[in-house]
Amino acid sequence: MTSFYKLSNLDKELWPKITKKDLINYLLYVGPVLKEYLKEKPLALLRAPDGINKASFLQKNLPDFAPLTIKTWEFKHQERITRFMLLNSNQDLVYLGNQACVEIHSWLSTISEWDKPCELVIDLDPKPEVEYKYWQQAAFMIYELLLKIGLSSYPKLTGRKGIHIMIPLTPQYSYKELSPFLKALKELIVRLWPDLFTIELRKDKRAAPIFLDLGQNGLEKTVIAPYSPRFEPHGPVAISLSWESFAKMKEKPFWGVKKKDWPPLNMIPTLVQKLPDLFLGADNH
C-alpha cells in the first residue's frame, strides 16, 4: 500500500470536452457540501477510467493500493467483508477525480448506526415523454402528503430524468422496522393517484406515467449523492434543493461538471424528526 499517489492523464476526456482535470476541479468546488453530507457514510463508486463511452464498473471494495490516508470501514455480511471508502478531505476528492469516479453513491445510514437510516428516499422515475411540469407537480403532491403525516422532506434532482424526495430521519429505526411504513406509504400514494403513479416493475406493463420506487431503502442499498456527477452525456450532476427553489423552476435545469455549468452550492437540510408512531407496524392494520 502507499500513502501518496500521482495524478495522471489529467487531459483525458471522461465526457465529451470534459476532462479528468475538470472533474477534479468540480469535486473541489462542491467539496464543502459533499463532505458534510457524506460524512461517515459508506460509498459505492462508479468509475469510467476511459470515459463514459467505454467500460465502467461499480467499486464498493477499496483496493489495497489505495492511499493510506483514505479512511475506510469494513462491513461483514454473510461471510463477505467489504472495505468501503469514507470521504473526509479534499485529498480524498482529488483521489476520486483521479480515479475517474463519474458517480458517487452512498448508504442512507452512517457507520455508527449502520442498520438505522438517517434518510429515506422516494424515487420518482417518469417515462421519457412526461413533461417536466407534470412530474414536478407529482413531486409536490407527495411533499404535501408527507407534511400531512408529520414529515418534512427536500427534493433532489438526480441529474437524469427523475427526482428523489429525501426524508431525513433521526436514526432510531432499523431498515427492517421501517419496512411496514414504506409499504404503507407506497400503497397509499398509488391508491390516492392511480393515474399518476405505478409500482409495476415491468416497463411494458406500466399504465401510469411515473414509476414509484421505494426499493432503495435497505441495508447496503445506495443512492446517488447530491452534487455527484452522472454517467451521462454532457456531464450532468445531481443537486439538492429547497421546495421553494424547485417550485420556481419552469423547466428542468441543467447543471454540470464543466465550470460554466457548476450548480449553486446549497446546504442540504439537516432535519431531526421521528417517524409518527401511527405508521409503525402499518402493515398489520
Backbone bond lengths (Angstrom), bond angles and torsions (degrees), N, CA, C in turn:
res aa  C-N    CA-C-N  psi(-1)  N-CA   C-N-CA  omega(-1)  CA-C   N-CA-C  phi
1 M - - - 1.468 - - 1.526 110.19 -
2 T 1.304 116.21 163.19 1.457 119.93 -178.57 1.522 110.10 -134.05
3 S 1.310 116.08 154.40 1.460 120.70 179.23 1.523 111.20 -104.05
4 F 1.346 118.59 5.75 1.449 122.60 178.13 1.525 108.48 -142.10
5 Y 1.330 115.84 164.56 1.447 119.53 177.35 1.516 109.20 -152.67
6 K 1.290 116.67 158.08 1.448 123.32 -179.80 1.522 109.36 -105.72
7 L 1.323 114.87 141.25 1.457 119.24 173.45 1.528 108.82 -75.29
8 S 1.300 116.05 144.64 1.462 119.22 -175.36 1.518 111.17 -141.57
9 N 1.313 115.45 147.72 1.478 122.82 173.06 1.528 112.20 50.25
10 L 1.312 117.04 47.89 1.467 120.83 -175.90 1.523 112.66 -64.35
11 D 1.323 117.45 -22.85 1.464 120.25 -179.54 1.534 112.83 -90.41
12 K 1.341 116.70 1.99 1.461 119.27 179.52 1.536 110.18 -67.44
13 E 1.319 116.80 132.43 1.460 120.67 178.92 1.527 110.00 -78.98
14 L 1.324 116.32 123.65 1.465 121.51 174.75 1.522 110.26 -94.74
15 W 1.329 115.96 -37.71 1.462 123.72 168.46 1.530 105.80 -121.12
16 P 1.312 118.90 161.54 1.463 119.27 177.51 1.531 111.94 -54.25
17 K 1.330 116.18 119.79 1.468 124.49 179.21 1.526 113.07 66.22
18 I 1.329 117.25 17.23 1.466 121.16 176.25 1.529 107.12 -127.18
19 T 1.306 116.32 117.99 1.454 121.53 -172.51 1.523 112.73 -97.95
20 K 1.309 114.36 173.08 1.459 120.37 175.67 1.534 110.56 -61.23
21 K 1.322 116.51 -36.80 1.467 119.99 176.31 1.525 110.96 -61.94
22 D 1.324 116.56 -41.47 1.470 120.35 176.63 1.530 110.31 -59.31
23 L 1.329 116.73 -42.07 1.459 120.92 -179.41 1.523 110.50 -63.25
24 I 1.314 118.10 -44.72 1.463 121.11 179.85 1.530 110.37 -61.76
25 N 1.325 117.10 -45.24 1.468 120.50 178.85 1.520 111.15 -61.05
26 Y 1.328 116.05 -40.30 1.465 119.47 178.77 1.521 111.19 -64.14
27 L 1.329 117.98 -46.63 1.462 121.26 -178.91 1.527 111.71 -61.72
28 L 1.331 117.10 -35.87 1.462 119.82 176.72 1.528 111.18 -68.56
29 Y 1.325 116.60 -33.66 1.470 121.03 177.52 1.525 111.32 -64.28
30 V 1.340 116.71 -47.51 1.471 119.77 -177.42 1.530 111.86 -86.22
31 G 1.322 116.95 -3.07 1.458 121.81 -174.86 1.522 115.88 -50.86
32 P 1.353 119.48 -44.62 1.463 119.21 -177.93 1.531 113.96 -55.93
33 V 1.331 116.77 -39.81 1.463 120.19 179.24 1.524 110.84 -82.05
34 L 1.332 116.22 -42.17 1.460 120.62 -177.50 1.525 111.73 -62.11
35 K 1.328 117.04 -42.83 1.467 120.64 -179.85 1.527 111.18 -64.43
36 E 1.311 116.93 -37.79 1.462 120.09 -179.75 1.524 110.80 -68.46
37 Y 1.319 116.72 -43.59 1.459 120.35 -178.47 1.528 111.59 -67.56
38 L 1.316 116.99 -39.90 1.466 121.21 -175.01 1.527 113.27 -89.43
39 K 1.287 118.02 5.13 1.451 121.05 -177.54 1.531 111.39 -55.67
40 E 1.320 116.00 120.83 1.474 123.79 176.90 1.523 113.67 68.24
41 K 1.333 117.24 15.35 1.470 119.85 177.18 1.526 109.76 -101.35
42 P 1.327 118.34 128.78 1.471 120.65 176.19 1.528 111.03 -62.21
43 L 1.329 115.57 141.98 1.459 120.86 -174.42 1.526 112.17 -111.64
44 A 1.319 114.96 149.66 1.460 123.02 168.22 1.523 106.07 -124.45
45 L 1.334 116.51 128.44 1.455 121.58 -169.30 1.522 110.79 -116.62
46 L 1.323 115.85 127.47 1.459 120.10 173.09 1.523 107.55 -93.86
47 R 1.329 115.82 120.16 1.459 121.16 -176.69 1.520 110.79 -114.95
48 A 1.329 114.67 141.22 1.472 121.29 177.76 1.526 107.43 -134.33
49 P 1.319 118.21 79.43 1.468 122.05 -173.25 1.526 114.20 -56.16
50 D 1.328 117.26 -29.50 1.463 121.07 -178.56 1.525 112.29 -111.71
51 G 1.345 116.24 20.23 1.451 119.91 177.16 1.518 113.12 94.39
52 I 1.327 115.39 169.35 1.466 119.75 -171.28 1.517 113.04 -73.15
53 N 1.327 117.66 -12.36 1.462 119.51 178.53 1.521 112.76 -89.70
54 K 1.306 116.13 0.17 1.466 121.36 178.71 1.530 108.99 -118.34
55 A 1.327 115.83 -170.81 1.467 120.63 -175.55 1.532 111.66 -64.86
56 S 1.317 114.93 146.32 1.466 122.23 175.04 1.521 108.62 -131.54
57 F 1.340 116.28 164.90 1.455 119.62 177.68 1.525 109.42 -153.85
58 L 1.329 114.57 151.80 1.467 121.37 179.17 1.519 108.78 -93.63
59 Q 1.307 116.58 125.66 1.460 121.99 -178.14 1.521 110.19 -114.45
60 K 1.319 116.22 113.80 1.461 121.39 173.78 1.525 111.31 -102.59
61 N 1.325 115.79 -36.59 1.456 121.83 -177.00 1.528 109.12 -89.63
62 L 1.323 118.76 113.39 1.454 121.22 -179.12 1.527 109.56 -67.67
63 P 1.325 118.31 129.76 1.467 120.47 -175.96 1.524 112.56 -68.92
64 D 1.315 116.03 157.27 1.458 121.57 -178.38 1.517 112.62 -63.61
65 F 1.324 117.60 -24.76 1.460 119.82 -177.25 1.533 112.56 -83.59
66 A 1.331 117.70 0.91 1.461 120.65 178.58 1.529 110.18 -65.97
67 P 1.326 118.09 154.31 1.465 120.85 -178.01 1.528 112.44 -59.58
68 L 1.328 115.62 144.61 1.464 121.05 177.72 1.523 112.09 -64.20
69 T 1.330 116.90 -21.73 1.458 120.29 -177.89 1.522 112.96 -70.30
70 I 1.332 118.06 -16.90 1.464 121.27 -177.98 1.520 109.61 -80.38
71 K 1.331 114.62 129.30 1.465 120.11 178.04 1.522 109.14 -80.87
72 T 1.336 115.72 138.25 1.464 120.06 -179.83 1.524 110.12 -129.76
73 W 1.323 114.70 168.10 1.469 122.10 177.65 1.510 108.34 -140.85
74 E 1.317 115.68 125.87 1.460 120.56 -179.67 1.519 110.52 -94.08
75 F 1.322 114.77 128.83 1.461 121.00 -179.35 1.519 108.50 -122.26
76 K 1.315 115.80 124.89 1.457 120.37 180.00 1.521 109.29 -105.35
77 H 1.331 114.51 126.45 1.462 120.08 179.83 1.523 108.34 -144.39
78 Q 1.309 115.82 121.18 1.472 122.17 -179.72 1.529 111.19 50.98
79 E 1.323 114.80 52.04 1.474 123.11 177.43 1.523 113.70 66.86
80 R 1.320 118.23 4.68 1.460 121.46 177.51 1.520 109.01 -104.75
81 I 1.315 117.44 128.73 1.459 122.22 178.87 1.524 108.83 -108.01
82 T 1.327 115.96 125.58 1.457 121.73 177.74 1.519 108.94 -116.98
83 R 1.333 115.69 132.26 1.462 121.44 179.66 1.525 108.22 -101.89
84 F 1.326 115.44 95.90 1.457 121.86 -176.17 1.528 110.86 -82.04
85 M 1.319 114.96 144.95 1.454 120.58 172.55 1.512 110.31 -80.32
86 L 1.351 116.07 143.53 1.453 123.24 171.98 1.524 107.70 -118.23
87 L 1.324 116.77 140.07 1.458 121.38 -176.33 1.528 110.01 -94.36
88 N 1.336 115.78 125.25 1.460 119.10 -175.96 1.522 114.79 -132.05
89 S 1.318 119.19 -24.70 1.461 119.82 -168.68 1.518 111.71 -145.34
90 N 1.338 114.83 167.80 1.456 120.03 173.61 1.524 110.97 -62.25
91 Q 1.333 116.21 -33.12 1.461 119.91 177.54 1.529 110.63 -60.87
92 D 1.331 116.15 -37.45 1.469 120.13 176.73 1.530 110.69 -64.13
93 L 1.328 116.80 -38.46 1.461 120.65 179.12 1.524 111.08 -64.77
94 V 1.329 115.82 -41.52 1.460 120.04 176.88 1.529 110.10 -62.31
95 Y 1.337 116.32 -40.49 1.458 120.40 177.69 1.526 111.11 -59.99
96 L 1.330 116.94 -44.29 1.469 120.49 179.41 1.523 111.02 -61.12
97 G 1.333 116.10 -43.93 1.446 119.14 178.82 1.518 111.94 -64.23
98 N 1.319 116.48 -41.84 1.457 121.02 -179.42 1.525 111.74 -66.06
99 Q 1.327 116.33 -27.39 1.463 121.45 177.66 1.531 112.16 -87.69
100 A 1.332 115.94 10.26 1.471 121.42 178.08 1.524 111.34 56.41
101 C 1.323 115.27 47.39 1.464 120.58 177.46 1.526 107.98 -81.42
102 V 1.315 116.20 107.60 1.455 120.85 -175.25 1.528 112.88 -95.81
103 E 1.328 117.67 -5.86 1.464 121.80 171.30 1.522 109.10 -150.43
104 I 1.342 115.85 141.56 1.461 122.77 176.84 1.523 107.89 -119.29
105 H 1.313 116.28 117.37 1.459 122.21 176.72 1.524 108.80 -113.06
106 S 1.332 116.39 151.95 1.460 119.17 179.97 1.519 111.19 -139.25
107 W 1.339 113.77 160.49 1.460 120.07 170.81 1.528 109.37 -65.20
108 L 1.323 116.13 163.91 1.460 122.22 173.32 1.525 111.21 -91.77
109 S 1.321 116.88 2.24 1.464 122.23 178.44 1.519 108.99 -129.51
110 T 1.333 115.73 163.44 1.458 121.72 177.95 1.524 109.35 -100.90
111 I 1.329 116.69 168.20 1.463 120.08 -175.11 1.525 111.74 -68.41
112 S 1.334 118.45 -23.95 1.466 120.11 179.80 1.521 111.93 -75.28
113 E 1.336 116.70 -27.76 1.476 122.48 177.96 1.524 107.49 -130.96
114 W 1.335 116.19 58.31 1.456 120.55 -166.95 1.527 113.96 -63.62
115 D 1.329 117.85 -23.82 1.468 119.92 -179.91 1.525 112.50 -99.85
116 K 1.359 116.95 7.11 1.464 121.09 -178.31 1.521 108.94 -128.24
117 P 1.321 117.71 107.22 1.469 120.05 -175.84 1.524 112.78 -66.78
118 C 1.320 114.72 145.80 1.464 120.25 172.79 1.527 110.50 -99.89
119 E 1.327 116.29 1.08 1.458 122.15 172.60 1.517 109.75 -151.18
120 L 1.326 115.03 153.41 1.459 122.40 168.85 1.525 107.22 -118.96
121 V 1.329 116.02 156.48 1.457 119.58 -178.71 1.522 110.31 -129.96
122 I 1.322 115.32 133.34 1.460 123.17 169.87 1.519 106.42 -109.52
123 D 1.314 116.72 116.84 1.456 122.38 -175.47 1.522 109.25 -101.36
124 L 1.324 116.27 119.74 1.463 121.93 176.50 1.527 108.44 -104.12
125 D 1.315 116.17 118.63 1.462 121.96 -175.64 1.525 108.63 -119.70
126 P 1.328 117.81 94.25 1.468 120.10 -177.45 1.520 112.19 -78.67
127 K 1.316 115.89 154.50 1.457 120.57 171.72 1.537 108.74 -61.85
128 P 1.340 117.26 151.57 1.469 120.09 -176.47 1.526 114.34 -55.46
129 E 1.325 116.62 -31.50 1.461 119.16 -175.37 1.533 113.13 -83.87
130 V 1.341 117.58 -5.43 1.468 120.29 -178.69 1.525 110.25 -72.62
131 E 1.326 116.81 126.46 1.460 121.30 -179.16 1.530 110.84 -66.79
132 Y 1.327 113.49 150.27 1.469 120.05 -178.44 1.520 111.70 -56.05
133 K 1.324 118.24 -47.30 1.459 120.68 -175.37 1.533 111.33 -62.56
134 Y 1.346 116.02 -24.56 1.461 120.76 -178.67 1.521 110.81 -72.40
135 W 1.361 116.27 -48.69 1.466 116.42 179.64 1.519 112.24 -80.13
136 Q 1.337 117.17 -17.66 1.468 120.12 171.09 1.535 109.35 -64.46
137 Q 1.334 116.39 -45.43 1.460 121.11 177.78 1.526 110.76 -63.78
138 A 1.327 116.69 -39.16 1.467 120.51 179.20 1.527 111.27 -61.55
139 A 1.316 116.60 -39.85 1.463 120.53 178.08 1.529 111.06 -63.24
140 F 1.329 116.62 -40.41 1.466 119.66 179.63 1.530 111.63 -67.43
141 M 1.314 117.47 -30.97 1.470 119.75 177.13 1.535 110.24 -63.68
142 I 1.331 116.37 -41.59 1.463 119.63 178.35 1.524 110.27 -70.20
143 Y 1.313 117.00 -38.72 1.473 121.14 176.32 1.531 110.92 -56.16
144 E 1.332 116.52 -46.19 1.464 120.47 -179.48 1.524 111.16 -68.63
145 L 1.319 117.14 -35.45 1.462 120.10 176.00 1.521 110.98 -62.99
146 L 1.322 117.11 -43.23 1.465 120.96 178.78 1.531 110.98 -61.81
147 L 1.333 116.47 -39.66 1.460 119.33 178.09 1.524 111.29 -61.13
148 K 1.323 116.10 -38.28 1.461 120.38 -178.98 1.524 112.33 -65.16
149 I 1.333 116.44 -28.20 1.466 118.54 178.58 1.524 111.74 -99.09
150 G 1.355 115.33 10.67 1.458 119.43 171.15 1.513 116.17 90.55
151 L 1.333 118.17 23.51 1.462 120.73 -177.64 1.529 111.20 -124.38
152 S 1.330 115.05 129.91 1.456 121.19 173.58 1.523 109.29 -88.62
153 S 1.318 116.09 159.31 1.463 121.06 -177.08 1.518 108.81 -154.80
154 Y 1.327 116.00 175.80 1.458 120.58 172.20 1.527 108.41 -147.58
155 P 1.335 117.76 152.93 1.466 120.71 -178.18 1.525 111.40 -91.22
156 K 1.313 116.01 147.25 1.461 122.36 174.37 1.518 107.82 -130.76
157 L 1.316 116.75 115.22 1.457 121.22 173.29 1.521 107.42 -76.19
158 T 1.304 117.22 127.69 1.460 121.10 -167.28 1.525 113.89 -83.04
159 G 1.326 117.82 -7.13 1.459 119.75 -174.81 1.515 111.95 86.36
160 R 1.316 116.32 -6.99 1.457 122.62 172.66 1.523 107.24 -113.88
161 K 1.323 117.80 -145.03 1.464 118.97 -174.80 1.524 112.80 -88.48
162 G 1.329 117.67 -12.81 1.454 119.98 -171.42 1.520 114.56 -103.64
163 I 1.323 113.87 -172.39 1.453 121.86 179.68 1.518 108.92 -141.93
164 H 1.319 116.38 142.29 1.456 122.43 172.01 1.518 108.68 -104.47
165 I 1.314 116.21 130.75 1.466 121.20 170.07 1.523 105.91 -99.37
166 M 1.333 116.12 113.25 1.456 122.05 -174.99 1.530 110.19 -97.85
167 I 1.336 115.50 133.03 1.464 121.92 -179.40 1.533 108.14 -117.05
168 P 1.331 118.26 98.75 1.464 119.70 177.36 1.525 110.76 -65.58
169 L 1.338 116.17 141.48 1.454 121.92 -179.86 1.522 110.55 -135.23
170 T 1.307 116.01 150.12 1.448 119.80 163.70 1.526 107.13 -67.31
171 P 1.342 119.38 128.03 1.475 120.27 -176.49 1.529 111.98 -70.92
172 Q 1.327 114.18 77.66 1.460 121.94 -174.48 1.521 112.38 -111.27
173 Y 1.336 116.59 -28.53 1.453 121.30 -174.24 1.527 110.26 -114.87
174 S 1.312 115.78 144.12 1.460 120.01 177.35 1.531 109.73 -76.35
175 Y 1.329 115.37 164.53 1.461 119.76 176.34 1.530 110.19 -56.43
176 K 1.312 116.23 -40.19 1.463 120.26 -179.04 1.518 110.83 -65.40
177 E 1.337 116.77 -41.83 1.463 120.25 -179.73 1.528 111.80 -67.42
178 L 1.322 117.08 -27.51 1.457 120.64 -179.24 1.527 113.26 -82.77
179 S 1.322 116.53 -11.51 1.455 120.54 -176.54 1.531 113.52 -57.37
180 P 1.341 119.64 -42.93 1.476 119.12 178.63 1.523 112.97 -61.89
181 F 1.331 116.55 -38.72 1.461 119.75 178.42 1.527 110.93 -63.92
182 L 1.322 116.16 -45.64 1.455 120.03 -178.92 1.525 111.52 -62.96
183 K 1.326 115.83 -39.95 1.463 120.30 178.30 1.528 110.72 -63.61
184 A 1.336 116.19 -44.94 1.461 120.45 -179.40 1.528 111.30 -66.27
185 L 1.332 116.85 -39.64 1.462 120.40 179.98 1.523 110.83 -64.97
186 K 1.301 116.71 -44.52 1.458 120.75 178.95 1.525 111.00 -60.23
187 E 1.317 116.59 -46.65 1.462 120.21 -179.34 1.524 111.76 -65.41
188 L 1.331 116.20 -36.16 1.458 120.31 179.79 1.528 111.04 -65.58
189 I 1.317 117.35 -44.87 1.469 121.24 -178.54 1.526 110.35 -62.17
190 V 1.318 116.68 -45.38 1.467 119.83 -179.17 1.525 111.08 -67.83
191 R 1.320 116.39 -35.70 1.471 119.62 179.23 1.533 111.08 -68.65
192 L 1.332 117.45 -37.32 1.458 121.12 -179.85 1.529 112.27 -71.58
193 W 1.340 116.82 -38.05 1.466 120.64 -173.94 1.527 110.14 -134.25
194 P 1.316 118.10 66.93 1.473 120.73 -176.27 1.527 113.67 -66.79
195 D 1.321 117.44 -23.41 1.460 120.00 179.15 1.524 112.75 -82.62
196 L 1.330 116.09 -6.04 1.455 120.86 -175.74 1.524 112.64 -110.83
197 F 1.352 115.74 -40.52 1.460 120.32 -174.11 1.523 111.65 -119.03
198 T 1.327 114.99 147.67 1.458 121.09 175.58 1.523 109.51 -137.00
199 I 1.334 116.04 151.06 1.463 120.98 174.39 1.528 110.17 -116.01
200 E 1.327 115.82 13.67 1.458 121.62 177.66 1.526 110.38 -67.73
201 L 1.346 116.68 122.72 1.457 120.60 -176.32 1.528 112.33 -71.34
202 R 1.327 116.97 -36.06 1.470 119.90 -178.06 1.528 110.36 -78.67
203 K 1.323 115.99 121.30 1.457 120.67 -175.97 1.531 112.06 -61.12
204 D 1.337 116.52 -36.10 1.456 119.02 -176.46 1.524 112.98 -73.62
205 K 1.323 116.75 -8.48 1.468 120.48 179.84 1.531 112.75 -109.10
206 R 1.315 116.96 3.09 1.461 119.70 -178.24 1.520 110.54 -79.13
207 A 1.333 115.03 119.82 1.463 120.26 179.37 1.528 110.97 -88.23
208 A 1.334 116.46 -38.69 1.459 120.84 -178.99 1.532 109.85 -83.30
209 P 1.340 117.24 156.76 1.467 120.11 -171.61 1.534 116.15 -80.77
210 I 1.332 118.66 -14.98 1.468 120.12 -175.27 1.524 109.69 -124.66
211 F 1.317 115.73 123.31 1.459 121.17 177.50 1.518 108.98 -83.19
212 L 1.325 115.55 126.09 1.465 122.97 -179.19 1.524 108.43 -99.08
213 D 1.330 116.22 115.14 1.463 120.91 -173.77 1.531 109.87 -122.46
214 L 1.327 115.50 116.90 1.467 121.31 173.87 1.525 110.58 -114.17
215 G 1.326 116.32 13.28 1.457 121.16 -174.51 1.511 115.11 -75.71
216 Q 1.324 117.87 -6.64 1.461 120.07 -180.00 1.522 112.44 -84.22
217 N 1.323 116.31 -1.79 1.464 120.33 -179.62 1.528 109.64 -91.85
218 G 1.319 116.06 85.56 1.459 120.29 -178.22 1.513 110.88 -163.64
219 L 1.298 115.90 162.08 1.455 122.15 179.87 1.523 110.02 -59.87
220 E 1.308 115.97 130.01 1.467 125.56 -179.06 1.523 113.53 71.34
221 K 1.339 118.39 -0.87 1.459 119.61 172.69 1.537 108.42 -74.57
222 T 1.319 116.82 151.62 1.459 120.32 -178.88 1.526 110.23 -130.13
223 V 1.328 115.00 159.08 1.464 122.01 175.74 1.524 108.41 -131.55
224 I 1.314 115.85 157.25 1.457 120.52 179.46 1.527 108.85 -64.96
225 A 1.318 115.97 135.84 1.461 120.65 -179.54 1.524 110.06 -78.53
226 P 1.326 118.14 145.67 1.458 119.68 173.00 1.524 109.56 -61.26
227 Y 1.323 116.09 138.39 1.467 124.79 -177.19 1.520 113.52 76.56
228 S 1.333 117.76 2.12 1.455 118.99 174.18 1.515 110.39 -70.17
229 P 1.345 117.82 142.48 1.464 120.11 167.89 1.528 109.81 -65.36
230 R 1.327 115.20 167.55 1.449 120.50 178.36 1.529 110.23 -125.91
231 F 1.325 114.32 150.32 1.466 123.27 -179.73 1.520 108.30 -82.33
232 E 1.329 115.24 65.11 1.467 122.70 -175.83 1.528 108.62 -140.95
233 P 1.325 117.37 157.83 1.466 119.73 176.52 1.534 111.79 -55.94
234 H 1.304 116.16 147.53 1.463 124.54 175.32 1.536 113.37 74.25
235 G 1.330 119.02 1.77 1.456 121.81 174.06 1.516 115.60 63.52
236 P 1.338 119.56 51.96 1.465 120.27 176.62 1.521 111.49 -70.79
237 V 1.340 116.16 164.57 1.464 121.13 178.11 1.521 109.49 -132.25
238 A 1.327 115.45 155.14 1.461 121.50 173.08 1.527 108.87 -81.86
239 I 1.321 116.25 155.45 1.460 119.00 177.99 1.525 110.12 -154.08
240 S 1.338 115.69 139.24 1.462 121.42 175.26 1.526 109.51 -93.29
241 L 1.319 115.12 144.31 1.452 121.93 -175.93 1.523 110.77 -133.30
242 S 1.317 115.17 171.65 1.457 119.99 165.05 1.516 107.91 -87.97
243 W 1.316 116.72 157.01 1.461 119.21 177.05 1.533 110.64 -62.33
244 E 1.346 116.34 -32.28 1.461 119.64 179.57 1.532 110.71 -64.25
245 S 1.335 116.74 -44.43 1.462 120.33 179.24 1.524 110.57 -65.51
246 F 1.313 116.44 -41.41 1.459 121.36 -179.74 1.529 111.04 -61.60
247 A 1.328 116.36 -38.14 1.468 121.14 -178.02 1.523 111.91 -65.38
248 K 1.322 117.44 -28.02 1.468 121.33 -176.64 1.526 113.06 -81.14
249 M 1.325 117.84 -10.00 1.463 121.37 -174.92 1.528 110.54 -83.48
250 K 1.320 116.08 114.23 1.459 121.59 -177.07 1.525 112.40 -81.95
251 E 1.339 116.60 -16.43 1.456 121.42 176.95 1.525 108.62 -147.50
252 K 1.313 115.65 162.54 1.452 120.17 -178.43 1.525 109.49 -64.15
253 P 1.339 117.33 123.76 1.463 119.76 -177.81 1.529 111.55 -79.41
254 F 1.323 116.39 161.98 1.451 121.43 172.44 1.516 108.85 -124.67
255 W 1.319 114.84 121.13 1.456 121.07 168.64 1.514 107.57 -122.75
256 G 1.345 116.65 147.22 1.450 118.31 -173.41 1.513 114.52 -147.44
257 V 1.332 114.63 178.09 1.461 122.41 -177.35 1.526 111.56 -70.11
258 K 1.326 116.97 -31.75 1.470 120.69 -179.57 1.528 109.15 -64.87
259 K 1.321 116.64 139.54 1.456 121.00 -170.71 1.518 113.80 -54.29
260 K 1.332 117.43 -41.08 1.469 119.14 -178.63 1.528 112.38 -65.22
261 D 1.341 117.09 -16.28 1.469 121.52 -177.96 1.533 113.24 -106.63
262 W 1.326 117.70 6.79 1.467 119.38 -176.37 1.531 111.27 -56.06
263 P 1.323 117.68 139.19 1.471 121.00 -179.25 1.527 111.11 -78.55
264 P 1.319 117.03 162.23 1.470 119.31 171.34 1.518 109.62 -68.57
265 L 1.327 116.11 145.69 1.462 120.26 -179.99 1.528 109.51 -87.66
266 N 1.322 115.95 104.96 1.469 121.57 177.71 1.513 109.27 -105.39
267 M 1.315 116.87 129.53 1.459 119.40 175.15 1.524 108.91 -66.24
268 I 1.300 115.84 136.75 1.461 121.56 -176.62 1.523 109.24 -81.17
269 P 1.338 118.18 131.76 1.471 120.03 -176.99 1.526 112.30 -56.50
270 T 1.324 115.75 134.88 1.470 121.09 174.95 1.526 107.14 -114.50
271 L 1.299 115.53 92.68 1.456 121.43 -177.12 1.525 109.84 -100.42
272 V 1.301 116.40 138.75 1.466 121.25 174.27 1.523 106.68 -107.13
273 Q 1.320 116.72 108.55 1.450 119.79 -177.97 1.520 110.52 -149.37
274 K 1.302 114.12 144.72 1.462 120.98 179.57 1.524 109.35 -103.04
275 L 1.294 114.25 151.86 1.452 119.77 176.45 1.530 109.37 -69.47
276 P 1.339 118.15 132.82 1.470 119.47 177.51 1.532 111.06 -57.28
277 D 1.331 117.10 132.86 1.458 121.43 -178.09 1.516 113.07 -56.55
278 L 1.323 115.44 -26.57 1.462 120.59 -178.46 1.515 111.58 -57.00
279 F 1.339 117.47 -29.22 1.453 120.91 -171.64 1.528 113.39 -98.49
280 L 1.306 117.49 -1.68 1.446 119.03 175.81 1.526 108.87 -79.87
281 G 1.287 116.41 128.74 1.452 120.38 -176.61 1.515 113.18 74.40
282 A 1.345 115.61 24.75 1.476 119.96 -174.38 1.519 112.58 -63.49
283 D 1.347 117.46 -24.47 1.457 117.60 -177.78 1.511 112.72 -75.97
284 N 1.324 117.31 -4.72 1.452 121.10 178.53 1.523 112.37 -94.51
285 H 1.322 116.92 1.11 1.461 119.23 -177.19 1.526 110.38 -104.73
